[in-house]
Amino acid sequence: MSIEHGSITMHNLLVQLGRYIVRKQSVRKPGKRLYLVDSREICEILTDDVGASRRFIGINFDFDMKGVNEKFNISERAFQGMTNLQFLKFQGGNNTIDLPCGLEYMSRNLRLLQWSFFPMSCLPPIFNSGLLIEIELRHSKLDKLWEGIEPLPNLKWMDLSSSQNLKELPDLSTATNLLELDLRDCSSLVKLPSTIGYTKNLQKLNLCGCSSLISLPSFIGTSTNLQILNLRGCSSLVELPSFYGNFINLSELNLSGLSSLVELSSFDGNFINLRTLNLSRLSSLVELPSFVGNFINLRTLSLSRLLNLVELPSFVGNATNLEMLDLSYCSSLVELPFSIGNLQKLQTLSLYGCSKLEFLPTDINLESLDILELTNCLLFKFFPDISTNLRTLNLRGTAIEEVPSSIESWSRLNDLRMTYSVKLKECPHAFDVITELDVDDKGIQELPPWINRFSRLKSLKLIRCKKLVSLPQIPDATHNIVAEDCESLETLDCSFQNPNISLNFAKCFKLNQEARDLIIRTRTSEYAVLPGGEVPSYFTHRATTGDSLTVKLNEKPLPTSMRFKACILLVNESDDETCFHVYVTCQKTNKLLYGLFKEHLYIFEVEMDVTTSELIFEFKVRQDDWAIGQCNWKIGQCGVIQLL
């Protein structure tokens, strides 16, 4: 057993032993046990209209365990006889449980109530919360927790995250020992109760994604025990309370995405231990407030997407312990102050998408800098020289065309990402450090053969190279090739040697048969995509319609598992193509497909467990659990071939 992130974890064998001991309490009559953990047995007991044993101390229902395949209804009297119940856990199971008649009773001895997707709009009126230590009702349908005031003297953790119908919190005047309150993505929540001021011991308050929240109680600005305050995405907040006092415990403050905020409140106090500050996406912020210069022990400062920020003030150099500075997509930023040279502990500097930035300060050497991100700094012309200790330097999408010979003395540099230029031919000293190359040239007809000398090239992206006709031999180290929308590409004068390669030839409609065969037959770690209207005959087992097929095995004896190469054709009968990626699953295989195209083939490997002489391949398309709207992509055809 061990303790990780505040939770006790134990080896699976110990878990199985515990379940065995519990089962031995009464093998044939689960109602006589102290704990219930078997999903099927729990279903039988909770659908019983009579009421169950008084013996139960704990019920742990895990929807990911085998035995629950469909929705079931819990009787309103299911918990009637469970007066000793202390632990009630329902984990997972989106819309799997229903309470058509509500609940008439919940144990007054509950210490832990954990019920994902709780289906009621309010907890039962007879609910007694006096002994509760933890409430976790994520993804619930709650409008409110309960009516009136409940005693909460022992409550330490409350998690109602993603309860999108929740409009209000209960009176918290008795929750004097509350440590953590998680209200992430409670998008209907308008305000917090003023009684939150009684939670003097509150350490973590997470309001991320509470987009309807219009105000915060003044208590927040004086809650000196707070360690983490997350207001990310509270887009309706117009103002913040003033922060003053001894905030020596506050280590993380996230104010990202407060798009309605008129101005930042004052932060007058002791923030000596503040380590992480996120001020990203504050659209009204024109200049960085001076109090940021007082946070001298910051480790991470995120200022991305401050679209009106023209310059970074010199007091940023006061944060001499800073390790990460994110200024990505500050599209008005023109320059950085010379005082940035004081940040000798800085490890990562991201200036991604700072399209007006032309240069960095010179005559400084940030000794700890590992990563410098300058992607899509379109006006940036001069090779950056602010650290000789860089490991990763990303210059894709800049105006830099050459690499100075001085990088030969940069002994730690092993990851240089560039945009293609013919002048790179004159920089052989860079051939062994260039790992990613973007070719964005509508007029280029062929790639020069010297690209094959980039011995450590991992990724080659050919972006809208409309006139490119052929692809030469590429380095063996390359494991990602993207040639999307190269509409003239016909031949592949190369072989793909890396067994972990991923191939994207979407919208390359002129590929000849030899090139298509090469793509189809190449073994890939992720997947390959190319144009096509039907599954090729190369795949010995095919279904011309639908998402499933059956393969009969002749091997004797049967192996325990087999590997196949699979091919699917995605179709979309709707004009709505806003779903940009999906997961395709088949038994143990789960592939994430990015960039979806009609009349295209997706090819990947599938591992199958073998238990009978017939293998059934069922390919399913699904979105992320958090995705909004319906995904209209379906599998039109599928095929497989066994890999030897």
N, C-alpha and C positions, 0 to 999 in steps of 0.2 A: 504494500500500500504506500501511496505517496500523496503529497499535497501539491497541487498545481493550480495557480491562479485562484487561490482561495477555495478550491474544491478538492475533496478527497477522491482519488482514483485508485482502482485496484485491478490486478491482473484478471483476465477473462476466466482463468481457471478458478480463481477465488470467487468470482461472481457465480459461476456454474455450481460450485460447491454450496454456496449460500442458498441458491434456488433448490438444490437437491435436498438440503436439510429442511427447508420450508415445506417442500412437497411431502417429505416423510412424516410431517405432523399429522397428515390425513390424506393418504393417497387417493382414496375413492370419493371423499367428500371435501372438496376444496373450501366449502363454507365453514369448515371447522378449523381452518388454519389461521395463523396470526397475520400472514402477509399473502397477498395475491400478486403474482407476476406473470402468469400465463394468460396471454391475450384471449384465447378462446374461452377459458374458464371465466375470465372477468366478464366477457360478453354474456355468457349464460346467466351469471348472477345478477348483473345490472339490468337485464331485460326482464327479470323476474318481478312480477307485480305484487309479490307477497312481502318482500323485505327480507334482508339477509341476516346472517349471524351477527351477534354482538361482539364476537371475538376479534374482528379485524382491527389491526393497528395501522397497517399500511396497504395501499393499492398502488401498483406501478404498472400502468398500461402504456405499452410502447407500440405505436402503429407500424413501426419499421420491422417489428418482429413478425415472423410468419404466423398465419392463422387468422388474419383479418383481411378480407378481400372486398367487402362491400359495406355500405352504410348501415348503421343499426341505431335503433331507438332505445334510449334509457328510460325506464319507468320513473314516474314522478315520485314513487315511494322506494326507489332503489337503495337509498342510503338510510331508510327509516330505522333499521335496527342496529346501525353501526355507530353506537354511542361512544365507542372507544377509538374511533378512527382518528389518527393523528397525522398521517401522511397520505395525501391524495395527489397522484401524478398521472396526467394524460399527456403524453408526448407525441407531437406530430399529428397527422391525420386531418388534413384540410377537408372540412365539411363531411367527415366520416361519421360523426356523432350528432344525433338530434335529440332534443328534449321537447317532444310535441306538447306535453302537458306541463312543462316546467319541472321544478323540483319542490317537493314539500318539506324537505329536511336536509340539512348538512350538519355533520357532527360539530358539537360545541367544543370538542377537544382538538380541533385541527391546529397543527403547528405549521404545516406546509401545504399550500394549495397551489398546485401547478397544473394548468389546464390550457393547452394550446388550442386555439380556435373555439373557445368557450361559446356555446351557441345562444345564450340568453342575453337579454338587454340589461339585466340587473341580477345581482345575486339574490337568493331567496330572502324574504323579509325576516325569517326567523334565524338568519345567519348570525352567529356569535363570533366576533373576531378577537375576543380578549386574549387568547393564547397564541394567536398567529405570529409567526416569526418571519415567514416569507410568503408573498403573494406573487405568482407569476401567471398572468393571463394574456399571453401574447396572441395577436391576431384575433382577438375576441370580437364579439358583436355587441359588446357593452355600450350602452349610452351613458351609464353611470354605474358605480360600484354598488352602492346601496342607498337607501333612503335614511336621512337623519344622521345622527352622530353615533359612531361605534367606538368602543374603547380599543385603543391600539398600543398599549404600553410596551408590548414585546416586539412589535413589528420592526424589522431591520431592513428588509429588502422588499421593494414593490416594483414590479415590472409589468406594465400594461402596453408595451410597445406594439405598434402596428394595429392598435384597436381604432380603426378609422372612424367609427361612429361615436367614440367617446367625446362628450361635450363638456363634461365637468368632472372634477375630482371631489371626493368627500371631504368633510371637515377633518383636518389633520392635527387638531389641537392636542390630541392625546398621543400622537405618534412621536413622542419626545426622543425615542431611541432609533428613529429611522436613519439609516446610513446611506442607502442608495435608492433613487427614484428614477426609473427609466420610462420615459414617455415618447420614445422615438416614433416618428411617423404616425402620431395621433393627430391626423390632419384636420379633425373637426374641433379640436380643443381650442377654446377661445381665450380662457384665462386660467390662472392658478388661484386657488383659494388664499385669502389673506392669512389663514391659519397656518400656512406653510412656515410662517415665522416661528412657530413653536418647535420646528424640527432643528433645534440648535446643533445637533450632531451630524447633520447631513454632510456627506463627503462627496457624493457623486450625483449630479443632476444632469440628465440627458434629455434635452428637448429638441434634438435634431429632427428636422422635417415637420415640426408643428407649424404648418404654413398658415393656420388661421389664428394663431396666438397674437394678440394685439398689444398686450402689455405684460410687464413682470412686476410682481410686488417688490416694494423697496427693500424687503428683507434680503433679497439676493445680493444687494450691494454691501451688506454688512455681515454676510454669513462667513465668518472667518475660519470655519472648519472645512469649508469646501476644498476639495482636492481637484475635481474635474467639473467644469461647466461647459456643456456643449449646446450651443444655440444655432448650430449650422442649419441653414435653410428655413429659419423662422422669417419668412419673407414678408409677413404683415407687421412685424415689429417696427414701430416708428421711432421709439426711443428706448434707451437702456437706463436703468437706475444708476446713480453715481456710485462708484466703488471707492470706499474709504475704510481705513482700518488696518489691522494687522493680518494681512492675507499670507502668512508665512506657509500655509499648507497648500495653497493653490499651485498646482503644477501644470495644468492644461486648461487653456481657454480658447474655445472655438467660436468665432463670430462670423464665420464664412456665410455668404449668401444672404445677408440681411439687406435685401434690395430696397426696402422702404425706409431704412434708417436715414434720418436727416443728418445727424452728426454723432460722432462717438462721444460718449459721456467721459467725464474725467475719471482717472484712475489714480487717486491720491492715497497712497498707503504703502505698506511694505509688501512687495511682491518678490521677495528675495529668492524664492524657490520656483518661480514660474519658468518652466522648461519649454513649453510648446505654446505658441501663439499663432492663430490662424485668422487673418483679416482678408481672406480672398473674397472676390466677387462682391465687394462693397462698392456699388456703382456710383455712389455719391462722393466717395473719397477722392479728393483732388491732391491732397498731400498727406504724408504720414504724420499723425499727431506726435507732438514732442514727448509725451509720456512714454512712448515706446523706447526712447533712449534710456529710460530708467530701469528697464528690464535687463540688467547686465548679465544675468545668468541664463538667458535663453539658449536653448540648444537648437530649436527648430522655429523658423519664422517663415510663414506662408503668406505671400502677398500676391498670389496669382490673380489674373483677370481684373486688376485695378486699371480699368481702361483709360482713366483720366490722369493717372500718375505720370508726370513728365520727368521727374528726377527723384532720386533716392537721397534723402537728407544725410548729411555727414554724421549725425549722431548714431546712425546704424553701426558705425565703427566702435561704439562703446560696448556692444554686445560681444566681448572678446571670447566668450565661450561658445559662440554660435557654431553649429556643425552643419546645418542645412539651411540654405536660403533659396526660397522658391519665388521667382519673379516671372514665371511663365505667363505668356499672353498679356503682358503689360504693354499694349500696342502703342502707347504714346511715349513710353520711356526712351529717352534720348541718350542718357549717360549714367554711369555709376560714379560715386564720389571716390576720391583718392583714398579716403579713410577706410575703404574696404580692405586695404592692405593690413589693417590691424587685426583682421579675422584670421589669425594664424591657426585656429582649430577648425576652420571651415573645411568640410569634406565634400559637400555637394553644392554646386551653384547652378540653378536652372534658369535659363533665359529663353526658353522655348517660345517661339512666336513673338518675340519683341521686335517687331518689324521695322521700327525706326532706329534701332540701336546700330551704330556704325563701328564702334570700337570699345575697348576696355582700357582701364588705366594701365599705364606702362610703369616700368621700373619698380614693380612689386613682385614678390614671390610668395604665394600662399602655400606654405610648406606642406600643409595637411590635405590640400585639395586633391580628391580622387576623381571626381566626376565634374565635367563642365559641359553643360547642355546648351547648344546654340542653334538647334534645329529651327529652320524657317526664320532666322534673323536675316531677312532678305537683303539688307543694305550692308551687312557685315563683310568687309573686303579684306581685312588684314588678319593674318594668322595670330590667334591670341597667344600672348606671352606673359601670363600672370602666374604660372606655376610650372616648374620643371618636373614635378612629381606626379603629374596626372597619370591615371590608369585608363580612364575613358574620356574621349573627346568626341563630341557629336557635332559635326559641321554640315550636316545635310540641309539643303535648302538655303545655304548662305551664298554670298558672291565670291567666296574663296576658291581659287582655281589651282593654287600651288601649295606645296608643303615645303617649308624651309629645311635645309640640311641639318639645322641645329637640333631637330628632334632626335637625331641619332644619340644625343647625350641624355635624352629623356628615358632613363633606364626602366622606368616603371610603366611606360605607355605600352599597352597591349591591345587597345580597342579604339581604333580611329574610324569614324564613320563620315563618309564624304559623298558629295554629289559629283558625278562624272564630269571630267573636263579633259580635253585632249592634252592639256599641259601636264597632266599627271604622268604622262609618259616620260617626262623629264625629271621625275622625282622617284627614282628607283629606291631611294632610302626609305620611302614610305610603303613599299610593296609588302613588307612583312608585318606591318601593323594595321593596314586597312582591313577592317572586318565586315563593313557594310558599305555598299555602293548603290546609290540611286542614280539611274539614268533617266533624265526627264528632258528629252530632246525629240520634238516632233519630226525633225528633218533627218535624224540619223538612220542610215540604211543598214549598217553592219557594225558590230562591236569589234574593236581592234583585238588582235590575238594576244597582245601583251597583258590583257586583263587576267589571263590564265596564270600569270606570274604572281598574282596576289595570293600567296600561299596560305593565308589565314582568313580568306574571304568566307564569311558565314552566310551572308544574305546579299542577294542581287535582285534589285527591283527595277524593272523596266516599265516606266510610267508613261502611258500614252505615246509610246514610240510608234507613231502611225505608219512610218515608212520602213521600219525594221523588217527585213526579209528572212534573215537566218540568225541562229544563235550558235556561236562557236563553242569550242571546248571550254568548260569552266573548271575552276580549281576543285580538287577532290574534297576539300574541307567544306564546301558550300552545302548548307542544309536547308536553305529557303530560297526558292526562285519564284518571283512574282512577275509575270509578263502580261498583266491584265490590259485589255484593250489595245493590244498590238495587232491591229486589224490586217496588216500585210504579212505577218509572220507565217512562213510556209514550212521551213525546214529547221531541224535541230541537228546540227553537225557536231554532236557531242554525245557523251554518255554520262549517266548520273551514277557516281561511284559511292556517294555517301548513303549508308543504309538508313539514316535518320532524316532523309530529305523530305521536304514538302513542296509540292508543285502547284502553281496557280497559272493556268493559261486561259482564264475566262475571257470571252469575247475575241479569242484568236480564231476566227471563223475560217481562215485559209490554210490551216495546218494540213499538210499532206498526210496520207495514210501511214507512211513510215514514222512520222513524228507522233501521230496519234497512238500508234502501237507502242512506241517507246514510253510515252507517258503512262499508258494503261498498264504495261508490264512492269514498270519500275516499282520496287518495294519502297513504301513510304512510311514514315513514323506517324504522321498525322493524316493527311489526305491529299489527293490530287483532284483538280477540277479542270475540265475542258468542255468545249461545246459538243453537243450531241443530242439527238432526238430519240434514241433508243439504246437499250443496253446491248453492247457488242456481243457477237457470237463467241468471243474469247471466253466469256463466262459460261461454263458448261451447264449451269442450272439457272434458268431464267423464268421470271414471271412477267409477262407482257402487260399485265394490269395488276394493280394492288400492291400491297406492302409486305407480302409474306410468300414463302415457298418452302417446299420440303425436299430434303436430300436423303436418299437411301444409301446406307453405308454397306460395303461388302467386306470391309476389313474384319479379319478374325485372328486373334481376339480383338475386341474393340479397345481403342486407346481411351485414356481418361479425358483427353481434350484434343482438339484439332484446331488448326488455324486456316482461315479462308480469306481470300480477297473478295470484297463485296463492291458492288456498283449499284448506285441508286440514281433515278431520274426524278428530280423535284418538279412538281407542277404547282401552279397557283391559278386557280380559276377566277380569282378576284383581281380587280385593278389596283387594289390596295397592297402595296409592297413595302409598307413601313416597317415590317418585321425584317431586321437586317441580319439576324443570326438565329440559329436554332440548334438544339441538341438532337442528334440522331442516335438512338439506342438500339442495341440488339444483344440480348442476354447480358454478358459482362462488359460489352463494349459501349462506350459513351463518347461520341465525337461531337465537338463543337464546330459547326460550320459557319464561317464568316462570309459575308457578301453573297447573297443568294441570287441566282440567275435562272430564268426560265430557259428551257432547252439546253440544259447543261448536265453533265455527268459528274458525280462525286464518287471517288474511289478510295476505299480505306480497308484496313485489315480487321478481321473479326476473330476473336477467340471463342470457341464453343465448348462447353462441358458435354461430354458424351456419356449418356446413361442408357440409351437404346440404339437400335440400328437405324432409326429415323431421326434426323435432325430437322427441327422446325425453326426457320429463320423468320422472325417477326420484327420488321423495322418500324420504329415509331418516331414521330417528330414531336418535339415539345419545346416550349419556350422556358425562359427563366421563371421561377415561381413568382417573382415580383413584377414581371412584365405586364404592361397595360394593354388592353385590347386583345382581339383575337388574332391568332396567327393563321393565315390562309394557305400556308405551304403544306403540301401533302406529297406522299411518295406515289409516283405514277407507275414506275417499273422498278424491278430489282433483279439482281443476279449475283451469283457467287461462283468461285472456283477454288478448289482445295489447293493450299500451298504445301509443297513437299519439303 
